[in-house]
Structures are given as C-alpha cells and as structure tokens.
Amino acid sequence: MAGSLNRVMLIGRLTRDPELRFTPSGTAVCNMGLATNRYGQDQSGERKEFTDFHDIVVWNQGNRKLAEFCGQYLQKGRLVYIEGRLQSRSWDDQATGQKRYKTEVNASDVQFLDSRGDAPATGGESAGSVAAGVSGAAATAQGDVDPDDIPF
C-alpha cells in the first residue's frame, strides 16, 4: 500500500464550553474538549465502560466559518460528530524548561447531533434548529457520556 492516512472520526459530548479566539491576522480558532466512551474488560474480566478525552481545534476554512459557528452555537454537554486529523505539537515549557507535547484533533468537519433543546441545560437557552441532523451512528451513541460525570 502506498501513502498514508491520518483521519479521525469521533462522536461524543463536549466537556467544556468552546473557547473562540482570533489570531493576530483575524483568523478564528475554536478549542473544545470532547469525551467519548468505549467498552472493554477491566483486570478482573468484568465488562466496564471507559471514557477518553480529546482536545479539538477548529479553524475557519475559507468561506466556511466553522470555528465561529462552534463558538456561537455549542456548549458543554452537546453531542457532536467531529471529523479531522491528528496533529502533534511541541514546545519548551518556560516554567520548567522541559519539552512538552500535545496531540490534538484538527477538525475539518463538525456536525451538531442534538438540538439545543436536547442538550443538558447550561444557561437557559431555548430549543433551536442549528443541529445538522442525526445519522444512524449518532442515534446509537446518544447519551453515552453523561455531562455530570465529566470531571471539569
């Protein structure tokens, strides 16, 4: 097989409200946290649910204002589909002088899988119609992560 592939597809719930900011050149970027569930066995062989946490970065792409839409319409607890690629970056920590590493999902597509009325209450918002539609995969994942179980 020639070439390589770097593709990530996730369905999960946001662990915090999105943080929208702008670069000095005016490009919007939105940072979000996402929790996904998986099932397996613990050391005793008992079936157990495990939660993984992912850092998501969404940029505006040309005329697509994806980062701005995420910052405006999403909040903690919302169910979303994220598609993108893994990206690792490194920097020198000024406090300790050590090299630090971080792996993030650089999102190329974000779909809102629940309406605002279906999301856990976070600020008194009414039901809206900004959801992008629910696929069959989303219907099976609905409710996998309880936002009250997220530690932050």
PyMOL commands that set and color helices and strands:
alter all, ss='L'
color gray80, all
select helices_A, chain A and resi 66-73+136-141+147-149
alter helices_A, ss='H'
color red, helices_A
select strands_A, chain A and resi 8-14+19-22+28-41+47-59+79-92+99-112
alter strands_A, ss='S'
color yellow, strands_A
deselect
rebuild
show_as cartoon
